[in-house]
Amino acid sequence: MTYVFRNKSAIAPYLGGLYRWTFISGLDDLNAYGARAGVYVSTGRRSYLGLGGVYMAYNDCDTGIYRTCSDTYPEVSFAFSF
């Protein structure tokens, strides 16, 4: 779920929480929870460029199988409306 803080400027910040369920054949399923934050920048009358970051933490993660039990990565999106 993501909430966008709308205002009168061309930049609108957003915050969100997320859940991810990953299943890989032969391994236990992974559940992850995370957060995202960033800004949407108006690129036209009805289009937006989103720039932000995401942090994910994996539950019941076995470091003997996976290199790390959390992940941080950039997020880039483009959206338009009709």
C-alpha positions as CSV (number, residue, x, y, z in Angstrom):
1,M,0.0,0.0,0.0
2,T,1.4,3.4,-0.9
3,Y,0.2,6.9,0.1
4,V,1.0,9.9,-2.0
5,F,1.0,13.3,-0.3
6,R,-0.6,15.5,-3.0
7,N,0.1,19.2,-2.9
8,K,0.2,22.2,-5.3
9,S,3.8,21.7,-6.4
10,A,5.2,19.5,-9.2
11,I,6.8,17.1,-6.6
12,A,4.6,14.8,-4.5
13,P,6.3,12.6,-1.8
14,Y,5.1,9.1,-1.1
15,L,5.4,6.5,1.7
16,G,4.4,2.8,1.5
17,G,4.5,-0.5,3.2
18,L,4.7,-3.8,1.4
19,Y,4.6,-7.6,1.8
20,R,6.3,-10.1,-0.5
21,W,5.8,-13.9,-0.6
22,T,8.5,-15.7,-2.6
23,F,8.5,-19.4,-3.4
24,I,11.4,-21.3,-5.0
25,S,11.1,-25.0,-5.9
26,G,13.0,-27.1,-3.4
27,L,13.3,-24.4,-0.7
28,D,11.1,-23.1,2.0
29,D,8.9,-20.1,1.1
30,L,10.1,-16.6,2.1
31,N,8.0,-13.9,3.6
32,A,9.3,-10.4,3.5
33,Y,8.1,-7.0,4.8
34,G,9.3,-3.7,3.7
35,A,8.9,0.0,3.2
36,R,9.3,2.4,0.3
37,A,9.7,6.1,0.1
38,G,10.3,8.6,-2.6
39,V,8.9,11.3,-4.8
40,Y,6.7,11.6,-7.9
41,V,7.7,14.4,-10.2
42,S,5.3,15.8,-12.8
43,T,6.6,15.3,-16.3
44,G,3.5,16.5,-18.1
45,R,-0.1,17.3,-17.7
46,R,-1.0,13.7,-16.6
47,S,2.3,11.9,-16.4
48,Y,4.7,11.3,-13.5
49,L,8.2,10.0,-12.9
50,G,8.7,8.2,-9.6
51,L,12.1,8.1,-7.9
52,G,12.7,6.4,-4.5
53,G,14.1,3.6,-2.5
54,V,12.9,0.3,-1.0
55,Y,14.0,-1.7,2.1
56,M,13.0,-5.4,2.5
57,A,13.5,-7.7,5.5
58,Y,13.0,-11.4,5.0
59,N,11.4,-13.5,7.9
60,D,12.9,-16.9,8.9
61,C,15.8,-16.3,6.5
62,D,18.6,-18.8,6.6
63,T,22.0,-17.1,6.0
64,G,23.4,-20.6,5.2
65,I,21.3,-20.5,2.1
66,Y,21.0,-16.8,1.3
67,R,23.7,-14.2,1.3
68,T,21.7,-11.7,3.2
69,C,18.3,-11.4,4.9
70,S,17.5,-7.9,4.0
71,D,17.7,-5.8,0.8
72,T,17.8,-2.2,-0.2
73,Y,17.4,-1.0,-3.8
74,P,16.4,2.0,-5.8
75,E,12.9,2.3,-7.4
76,V,12.1,4.1,-10.6
77,S,8.7,4.2,-12.2
78,F,6.7,6.1,-14.8
79,A,2.9,6.6,-14.5
80,F,0.3,8.3,-16.6
81,S,-3.5,8.7,-16.3
82,F,-6.3,9.1,-18.8
